């Protein structure tokens, strides 16, 4: 590289940095540019969002024109009606009820008292709109509101709007001043067990499933009493006005819609926020650092085009095509999962870089270079201008292959149990069971990977190395078995027919690490070892055992005793796996293990004496499940310990 080239590259670096900084600051601080950037995002959200199914968690009991026409006055809403509505929703089994009505003035005394009594005595989780902002309520209204709505039921009803176009854009977090409660959305999700930080995330508007179906089911509130209970049972029901002119707010969707989406009822705004938090969704867009990275990238593209020294017409034409493709790709890509990438700043950065490079190089020098290129292009390869890099905000998801031991647990016939209990009783039993089981797993320093209903998957030797991971897992399983049996007996005595807990243990190499997307990742394990471990748990039902351990795990537990079950070919496998049952303290106190091993070795060698030995053991130990299993096999014609399972 000669001195002239070095000078050009230094100039190019300065131009790229300057163009990126100027473009970023311009979009950040020039109102008309920031509004254009906001509009470009709103256009993508309003026009290119992928459809989503109608929410199954949230419904709206709307105060419609037909509703208020039944009363002697439109406002405030008849409070006897609201009291009865809350009672009706409670009776229908609503998960929670939110009332987006501000009770800041008196109406008819008897009806006021009825509603006050109803909200205080309601058993359904209830939250009610509240505000102490001076621009919403005066001192008298605030005093009345404080008396009417107990502090525990209050939910901040304010809306956070974009000052440039008055659109509701963020979730109001609440707690913004003394006396201001959690915002309406945060209060709603807290009542169902979701805690949220005191931040104001941008609203991720839930798209309609289709042109005819709203994002949330809306039922006129005066019809709720006559509608099926299942339409409300287990759901968050929001009560609020969906009148034509009352409590309407502009949203970003107004850029394409002048109806209920663009000019949205406040209660629907709240539904979008609650749905977003419940489902863990967020508006997918880069943060400021990501925006700057893309802007710098576009500045480098502009600099690269300038370094080609093919003339302003060439550079601006190619740059224009690049920008056009980027804009089109950003719009159509959004409907396919592409985040909201910035448009204005990268565009400005590329154009500024092209212009500044043109100025930096100079027209006279460009003409000289054009001459040189024309004269020597047949002999010299064109210089490399720039190289696109991967998206810097993408997460690198890596896994680590290591030997681990898995525990899988599952409660027998849990589906049948769940169908016979109320949701509250089922939740209480399952949570108590899992709480005790998880305490034992954590005691042995296992990693709880996931819950699948009543089932638990736990990993040993990841992420923390544990040289004795297999032995830990087996000891953990034995203690889990004692706990689960005791839990079952107590529940059965209480009239709850919970079944036995079956446990499978397997050791092998798997890929463990963080897997997922940039917005959600889970620490888990992948590989066939995981499948074998799960199937090991499932085969307990064939043997009548409660704990089943593979030979790989047994080989790493020299200090523990096991009884072999057999050489088992699992469903979908061709190679037999040695399966074992650990010797419990109860079995260790008897001679069953020694007697069993003697009979097992004979059967394994296909010695006819093994058959007679097992039949004798069945009389001596009638309650032993493994002995009973082998006797059934022998009666069916089995003469060895090879077992081929046809089902999982």
C-alpha positions in Angstrom: 0.0 0.0 0.0 1.5 3.3 -1.1 1.2 6.6 0.7 -1.6 7.8 -1.5 -3.7 4.7 -0.8 -3.0 5.0 2.9 -4.2 8.5 2.8 -7.4 7.6 0.9 -8.2 4.9 3.5 -7.6 7.2 6.4 -9.9 9.7 4.8 -12.5 6.9 4.2 -12.5 6.0 7.9 -13.0 9.6 8.9 -15.8 10.0 6.3 -17.5 6.8 7.5 -17.4 7.9 11.2 -18.5 11.4 10.4 -21.4 10.2 8.1 -22.6 7.8 10.8 -22.4 10.3 13.6 -24.2 13.0 11.5 -27.0 10.7 10.4 -27.6 9.3 13.9 -27.7 12.7 15.5 -29.9 14.1 12.8 -32.5 11.4 13.2 -32.3 11.6 17.0 -32.6 15.4 17.3 -34.3 16.8 14.1 -38.0 16.4 14.8 -39.1 16.0 11.2 -36.6 13.2 10.7 -37.4 11.4 13.9 -41.1 11.6 13.0 -40.3 10.1 9.6 -38.4 7.2 11.2 -41.3 6.7 13.6 -43.8 6.7 10.7 -41.7 4.1 8.8 -41.9 1.8 11.9 -45.6 2.4 12.3 -46.2 1.5 8.6 -44.5 -1.8 9.1 -46.3 -2.6 12.3 -49.7 -1.5 10.9 -49.3 -3.1 7.5 -46.8 -5.9 7.7 -47.4 -7.6 11.1 -47.9 -11.4 10.7 -51.5 -12.4 11.8 -51.9 -13.9 15.3 -54.8 -16.0 16.6 -57.4 -14.2 18.7 -56.3 -14.1 22.3 -57.5 -17.0 24.4 -56.5 -15.3 27.7 -58.3 -11.9 27.5 -61.8 -10.9 26.6 -63.5 -7.5 26.7 -66.9 -6.8 28.3 -67.6 -3.6 26.4 -69.8 -0.8 27.6 -71.4 -0.2 24.2 -73.9 2.4 23.0 -76.6 -0.2 23.5 -75.4 -0.8 27.1 -75.5 2.9 28.2 -78.8 3.5 26.4 -80.5 1.3 29.0 -79.7 3.8 31.8 -81.2 7.1 32.7 -77.9 8.8 32.1 -74.8 7.9 30.0 -72.2 9.0 32.4 -71.1 8.0 34.9 -71.9 4.3 34.1 -74.8 2.9 36.2 -73.0 1.5 39.3 -75.7 -1.1 40.1 -75.1 -2.5 36.6 -71.4 -2.6 37.2 -71.8 -4.3 40.6 -74.0 -7.0 39.0 -71.6 -7.4 36.1 -68.7 -8.1 38.5 -70.7 -10.6 40.4 -71.7 -12.3 37.1 -68.1 -12.6 35.9 -67.1 -13.9 39.3 -69.8 -16.6 39.1 -68.7 -17.5 35.5 -65.2 -18.2 36.8 -63.2 -15.3 35.4 -59.5 -15.5 36.2 -59.4 -11.8 37.0 -61.6 -8.8 36.2 -60.3 -5.3 35.3 -62.6 -2.3 35.4 -61.4 0.6 33.3 -63.9 3.1 34.7 -62.8 6.1 36.9 -65.0 6.3 40.0 -64.2 10.0 40.7 -67.7 11.3 41.4 -70.9 10.3 43.2 -74.1 9.1 41.4 -77.1 7.6 43.1 -76.1 6.9 46.8 -77.7 3.4 47.0 -76.0 2.3 43.8 -72.7 3.8 44.8 -72.8 1.9 48.1 -73.7 -1.3 46.4 -70.7 -1.1 44.0 -68.4 -0.1 46.9 -69.5 -3.1 48.8 -69.2 -5.4 45.8 -65.7 -4.5 44.9 -64.6 -4.9 48.5 -66.2 -8.3 48.9 -65.4 -9.7 45.4 -63.5 -13.0 45.5 -62.3 -12.8 41.9 -59.0 -10.9 41.6 -60.1 -7.4 40.8 -58.3 -4.2 39.6 -59.8 -0.9 39.0 -58.7 2.2 37.1 -57.1 4.9 39.2 -55.2 8.1 38.7 -53.9 10.9 40.9 -52.6 13.0 38.1 -53.7 16.6 38.3 -54.5 16.7 34.6 -57.0 13.9 35.0 -58.6 14.5 38.4 -59.0 17.6 40.7 -58.6 17.5 44.4 -62.3 16.8 45.1 -62.4 14.0 42.5 -59.2 12.5 43.9 -60.7 12.5 47.4 -63.8 10.7 46.2 -61.7 8.2 44.2 -59.5 7.4 47.1 -62.6 6.7 49.3 -64.3 4.7 46.6 -61.5 2.4 45.4 -59.4 0.5 48.1 -55.7 0.9 47.6 -55.2 -2.8 47.0 -57.5 -2.7 44.0 -56.0 0.4 42.3 -54.4 0.2 38.9 -52.9 3.3 37.2 -55.0 4.2 34.2 -52.7 6.7 32.6 -51.6 6.3 29.0 -48.1 7.0 27.8 -48.3 8.9 24.5 -45.8 10.0 21.9 -45.5 13.8 22.2 -44.9 14.2 18.5 -48.2 12.7 17.3 -50.2 12.0 20.5 -50.2 8.2 19.8 -50.3 5.7 22.7 -46.9 4.0 22.3 -45.7 2.6 25.6 -47.1 0.7 28.5 -47.7 3.0 31.5 -45.7 1.4 34.4 -47.3 3.3 37.2 -45.5 4.2 40.5 -44.6 7.5 38.8 -45.4 9.6 41.8 -46.4 9.1 45.5 -49.7 7.4 45.7 -49.7 6.2 42.0 -50.2 2.4 42.0 -48.9 -0.1 39.5 -50.1 0.6 36.0 -53.2 -1.2 34.7 -51.2 -3.7 32.7 -48.6 -4.4 35.5 -51.4 -4.8 38.0 -53.3 -7.2 35.8 -50.4 -9.6 35.3 -49.3 -9.3 38.9 -52.6 -10.7 40.0 -51.9 -13.8 37.9 -48.4 -14.2 39.2 -46.3 -12.3 36.7 -43.9 -9.7 38.2 -42.7 -6.9 35.9 -39.9 -4.3 36.2 -40.8 -0.7 36.6 -40.2 0.2 32.9 -42.3 1.4 30.0 -41.9 -1.0 27.2 -43.2 -0.1 23.8 -46.5 -1.8 23.1 -46.4 -4.8 20.7 -49.8 -4.5 19.1 -51.5 -7.8 18.6 -52.4 -8.3 14.9 -55.8 -9.5 13.9 -56.2 -13.1 12.8 -57.9 -11.9 9.7 -59.8 -8.9 8.4 -63.1 -9.9 10.1 -61.8 -11.1 13.5 -60.6 -8.7 16.2 -57.5 -9.4 18.3 -59.6 -9.8 21.4 -63.2 -11.1 21.7 -65.5 -8.3 22.6 -68.9 -9.0 24.2 -71.4 -6.2 25.0 -71.4 -6.0 28.8 -75.2 -6.1 29.0 -75.2 -9.5 27.3 -72.6 -11.2 29.6 -75.2 -12.7 31.9 -76.8 -14.6 29.0 -73.5 -15.8 27.3 -71.9 -19.3 28.0 -69.7 -19.5 31.1 -66.8 -21.0 29.1 -66.4 -17.8 27.2 -65.2 -16.1 30.4 -63.9 -19.0 32.6 -60.2 -18.8 33.3 -59.8 -15.6 31.3 -58.9 -12.0 32.2 -62.1 -10.0 31.6 -61.7 -6.3 31.0 -64.7 -4.0 31.5 -64.5 -0.6 29.7 -66.1 1.7 27.2 -66.0 0.9 23.5 -68.3 3.8 22.7 -68.0 5.7 19.4 -66.6 8.9 20.9 -65.6 8.2 24.5 -62.2 7.2 25.8 -60.7 6.8 22.3 -56.9 7.2 21.7 -54.8 7.5 18.6 -52.4 4.5 18.2 -49.5 3.9 15.8 -51.9 1.8 13.7 -53.6 5.1 12.7 -51.0 5.5 10.0 -53.1 3.0 7.9 -56.3 2.6 9.9 -58.9 5.3 10.8 -61.2 2.8 12.6 -61.1 1.1 15.9 -57.4 0.2 15.6 -56.2 3.6 14.7 -58.5 5.3 17.1 -58.6 2.6 19.8 -60.8 2.4 23.0 -58.7 2.7 26.1 -59.8 -0.7 27.3 -58.5 -2.3 24.1 -55.2 -0.5 24.5 -54.9 -2.1 28.0 -55.8 -5.6 26.5 -52.9 -5.3 24.0 -50.5 -4.5 26.8 -51.6 -7.3 29.1 -51.5 -9.8 26.2 -48.0 -8.7 25.4 -46.7 -9.3 28.9 -48.6 -12.6 29.4 -47.1 -14.0 26.2 -43.6 -12.6 26.7 -43.8 -10.7 23.4 -42.1 -7.4 22.7 -41.9 -5.1 19.8 -39.0 -6.6 17.9 -36.6 -3.8 17.1 -32.9 -3.1 17.6 -31.8 -0.9 20.5 -29.7 2.2 20.0 -26.5 0.3 19.7 -27.9 -1.9 17.0 -29.3 1.1 15.1 -25.8 2.7 15.2 -24.2 -0.5 14.0 -26.4 -0.6 11.0 -25.9 3.1 10.3 -22.1 2.6 10.5 -22.4 -0.3 8.1 -24.3 1.8 5.6 -21.7 4.5 5.9 -19.0 1.9 5.1 -21.0 0.9 2.0 -21.1 4.5 0.9 -17.4 4.8 1.6 -16.7 1.6 -0.3 -18.6 2.9 -3.3 -16.6 6.1 -3.2 -13.4 4.2 -3.0 -14.3 2.5 -6.3 -13.8 5.9 -7.9 -16.2 5.1 -10.7 -17.9 8.5 -10.6 -20.7 10.2 -8.6 -23.4 8.9 -11.0 -22.3 5.3 -10.5 -21.9 5.6 -6.8 -25.3 7.3 -6.2 -27.1 4.9 -8.6 -25.7 1.8 -6.9 -26.2 3.4 -3.5 -29.8 4.2 -4.4 -30.5 0.6 -5.5 -28.9 -0.7 -2.3 -31.2 1.7 -0.2 -34.3 0.7 -2.2 -33.6 -3.0 -1.7 -33.0 -2.4 2.0 -36.3 -0.5 2.4 -38.3 -3.1 0.5 -36.6 -5.9 2.4 -37.3 -4.2 5.7 -41.0 -3.9 5.0 -41.6 -7.3 3.7 -39.1 -8.9 6.0 -41.0 -7.6 9.1 -43.9 -9.9 8.3 -41.5 -12.8 8.3 -39.8 -12.1 11.6 -37.3 -9.4 10.7 -37.0 -6.8 13.5 -37.8 -3.2 13.0 -34.5 -2.1 11.5 -33.8 1.7 11.2 -34.4 3.2 7.8 -33.7 7.0 7.9 -30.3 7.0 9.7 -28.7 4.3 7.5 -30.1 6.0 4.4 -28.7 9.3 5.4 -25.3 7.8 6.4 -24.9 6.1 3.0 -25.8 9.3 1.1 -23.6 11.5 3.3 -20.7 9.1 2.9 -21.1 9.2 -0.9 -21.2 13.0 -0.9 -18.3 13.4 1.6 -16.2 10.9 -0.3 -16.9 12.8 -3.5 -15.8 16.0 -1.8 -12.8 14.3 -0.1 -11.5 12.7 -3.3 -12.2 15.8 -5.5 -13.4 15.9 -9.0 -10.0 16.5 -10.6 -8.5 13.6 -8.9 -11.5 11.4 -9.8 -11.0 12.3 -13.5 -7.3 11.3 -13.3 -8.2 8.0 -11.7 -10.9 7.4 -14.3 -8.2 7.8 -16.9 -5.8 5.5 -15.1 -8.6 2.9 -14.6 -9.5 3.1 -18.3 -5.9 2.6 -19.3 -4.9 -0.2 -16.9 -8.2 -2.0 -16.0 -7.2 -4.9 -18.2 -4.2 -5.5 -16.1 -5.2 -4.6 -12.5 -8.0 -6.2 -10.4 -10.4 -3.7 -8.8 -9.7 -2.8 -5.2 -11.9 -4.4 -2.5 -14.2 -1.6 -1.3 -16.0 -3.1 1.6 -17.1 -6.4 3.1 -20.5 -6.9 4.7 -20.4 -8.3 8.2 -22.9 -10.3 10.1 -25.6 -8.6 12.1 -23.8 -7.5 15.3 -26.9 -7.8 17.5 -27.5 -11.5 16.7 -26.8 -13.9 19.6 -24.2 -16.7 19.1 -25.9 -19.8 20.4 -23.2 -22.4 21.2 -23.4 -25.8 22.8 -20.9 -27.9 24.8 -20.7 -31.7 24.3 -20.1 -33.4 27.7 -21.1 -36.5 29.6 -24.1 -35.8 31.8 -26.6 -37.8 33.8 -30.3 -37.2 33.3 -33.3 -37.8 35.6 -36.8 -38.0 34.2 -39.8 -38.3 36.5 -43.4 -38.7 35.7 -46.6 -39.4 37.8 -48.6 -42.4 36.6 -52.1 -41.7 35.3 -51.8 -38.0 36.0 -54.0 -37.1 33.1 -56.8 -39.1 34.6 -56.2 -37.4 38.0 -56.3 -33.9 36.4 -59.7 -34.6 34.8 -61.2 -35.5 38.2 -60.0 -32.4 40.1 -60.9 -28.8 39.9 -58.2 -26.5 38.5 -57.6 -25.0 41.9 -57.2 -28.4 43.6 -55.0 -29.7 40.7 -52.8 -26.7 41.0 -52.4 -27.0 44.7 -51.5 -30.7 44.5 -49.1 -30.4 41.6 -47.3 -27.3 43.0 -46.9 -29.1 46.4 -45.5 -32.2 44.7 -43.1 -30.3 42.4 -41.9 -28.1 45.3 -40.9 -31.1 47.3 -39.3 -32.9 44.3 -37.4 -29.9 43.2 -36.0 -29.3 46.7 -34.5 -32.8 46.6 -33.0 -32.3 43.1 -31.5 -29.1 44.2 -30.2 -30.7 47.4 -28.1 -33.0 45.2 -27.1 -30.0 43.0 -29.0 -31.1 39.9 -30.1 -28.7 37.3 -33.8 -28.6 36.7 -34.1 -28.3 33.0 -37.8 -28.1 32.5 -41.3 -29.1 33.7 -43.6 -30.8 31.3 -46.9 -30.9 33.2 -46.2 -33.2 36.1 -42.9 -34.5 34.6 -39.5 -33.2 35.6 -36.3 -33.3 33.6 -33.1 -32.7 35.6 -29.4 -32.7 34.5 -26.3 -33.6 36.5 -22.8 -32.4 35.6 -24.0 -29.3 33.8 -23.4 -26.5 33.9 -21.2 -27.2 37.0 -18.9 -30.2 36.6 -19.6 -33.0 39.0 -17.3 -36.0 38.8 -19.8 -38.1 40.8 -22.8 -37.0 38.7 -24.2 -40.5 38.1 -24.0 -41.4 41.8 -25.6 -38.1 42.7 -28.5 -38.8 40.3 -29.1 -42.3 41.7 -29.1 -41.1 45.3 -31.3 -38.2 44.3 -33.7 -40.7 42.6 -33.8 -42.9 45.7 -34.7 -39.9 47.9 -37.3 -38.8 45.4 -38.9 -42.2 45.4 -39.2 -42.1 49.2 -40.7 -38.6 49.0 -43.1 -39.4 46.2 -44.4 -42.6 47.9 -45.0 -40.6 51.1 -46.7 -37.9 49.2 -48.9 -40.4 47.4 -50.0 -42.0 50.6 -50.9 -38.7 52.2 -52.9 -37.6 49.1 -54.6 -40.9 48.7 -55.7 -40.7 52.4 -57.1 -37.3 51.6 -59.2 -38.7 48.7 -56.9 -37.6 45.9 -55.9 -40.7 43.8 -52.4 -39.6 42.7 -50.4 -42.4 41.2 -46.8 -43.6 41.7 -43.8 -41.5 40.5 -41.7 -43.3 37.9 -38.1 -42.3 37.5 -35.6 -42.9 34.7 -31.8 -42.4 34.9 -29.3 -42.4 32.0 -25.7 -41.3 31.5 -24.3 -40.3 28.2 -22.8 -37.6 26.0 -25.1 -34.7 25.1 -24.9 -31.2 23.8 -25.7 -28.8 26.6 -25.9 -25.0 26.6 -28.1 -22.1 25.8 -30.5 -22.7 22.9 -33.2 -20.5 21.6 -33.6 -17.1 19.9 -32.2 -13.7 20.6 -35.3 -12.9 22.7 -35.6 -16.1 24.7 -33.0 -18.7 25.5 -33.1 -21.8 27.7 -30.3 -23.9 29.2 -31.0 -27.4 28.1 -29.5 -30.5 26.6 -29.9 -32.0 23.1 -29.1 -35.4 21.6 -30.1 -39.0 21.5 -29.0 -39.4 25.1 -31.9 -37.3 26.2 -34.4 -39.5 24.3 -32.9 -42.7 25.9 -33.2 -41.1 29.4 -36.9 -40.3 28.7 -37.6 -43.8 27.5 -35.9 -45.3 30.5 -38.4 -43.6 32.7 -41.3 -44.9 30.5 -40.3 -48.5 30.7 -40.9 -48.6 34.5 -44.6 -49.3 33.7 -43.7 -52.6 32.0 -41.5 -53.8 34.9 -43.7 -52.5 37.7 -40.7 -50.6 39.0 -40.5 -47.1 40.2 -36.8 -46.4 39.3 -35.0 -47.6 36.2 -31.3 -47.0 35.6 -29.3 -47.7 32.5 -26.0 -49.7 32.5 -24.1 -46.5 31.6 -25.1 -44.9 34.8 -24.6 -48.1 36.9 -21.0 -48.4 35.5 -20.2 -45.0 37.2 -21.7 -45.9 40.6 -19.3 -48.4 42.1 -20.4 -47.5 45.6 -24.1 -48.3 45.1 -25.9 -51.6 44.7 -28.3 -52.5 41.8 -30.4 -55.3 40.7 -30.4 -56.0 36.9 -33.8 -56.0 35.3 -32.7 -57.3 31.9 -31.1 -56.6 28.6 -33.7 -54.4 27.1 -34.1 -53.4 23.5 -36.0 -50.1 23.6 -38.6 -49.1 21.0 -36.9 -47.7 18.0 -33.5 -49.1 19.0 -31.6 -52.2 17.8 -29.0 -52.6 20.5 -30.0 -53.9 23.9 -29.5 -51.7 27.0 -28.8 -53.1 30.4 -31.4 -51.8 32.8 -31.2 -51.9 36.5 -33.1 -51.0 39.6 -31.2 -49.5 42.6 -31.3 -51.3 45.9 -33.3 -49.3 48.4 -32.7 -49.3 52.1 -35.7 -51.5 52.6 -34.5 -54.1 50.1 -31.0 -53.9 51.6 -32.4 -55.1 54.9 -33.5 -58.4 53.4 -32.0 -61.2 51.4 -34.0 -60.4 48.3 -31.1 -58.9 46.4 -28.8 -61.9 46.9 -31.6 -64.4 46.1 -32.6 -62.5 43.1 -29.1 -62.3 41.7 -28.6 -66.0 41.9 -31.8 -66.7 40.0 -31.1 -63.9 37.5 -27.6 -65.3 36.6 -29.1 -68.7 35.9 -31.8 -67.2 33.7 -29.2 -65.0 31.9 -27.2 -68.2 31.1 -30.5 -69.7 29.9 -30.1 -72.4 32.5 -33.5 -74.2 33.1 -32.9 -73.9 36.8 -33.4 -70.2 36.5 -37.0 -70.7 35.7 -37.6 -72.8 38.8 -35.6 -70.3 40.9 -37.8 -67.4 39.8 -41.0 -69.3 40.5 -39.7 -70.1 44.0 -38.8 -66.5 44.5 -42.3 -65.4 43.6 -43.6 -67.4 46.5 -41.0 -66.1 48.9 -41.3 -62.4 47.8 -44.8 -62.0 46.4 -44.7 -58.2 46.4 -41.4 -57.8 44.5 -42.3 -56.2 41.1 -39.2 -57.4 39.2 -39.6 -61.0 40.3 -43.3 -60.9 39.4 -42.4 -59.4 36.0 -39.9 -62.2 35.2 -42.4 -64.8 36.2 -44.9 -63.4 33.8 -42.3 -63.6 31.1 -41.4 -67.1 32.0 -45.1 -68.1 31.8 -45.2 -66.6 28.4 -42.3 -68.7 27.2 -39.2 -66.5 27.9 -36.0 -68.4 28.7 -33.4 -65.6 29.0 -33.0 -62.0 30.2 -33.3 -60.4 26.7 -36.4 -58.2 26.6 -37.7 -56.6 23.4 -40.1 -53.7 24.0 -42.6 -53.0 21.3 -43.9 -49.7 22.8 -42.1 -46.7 24.2 
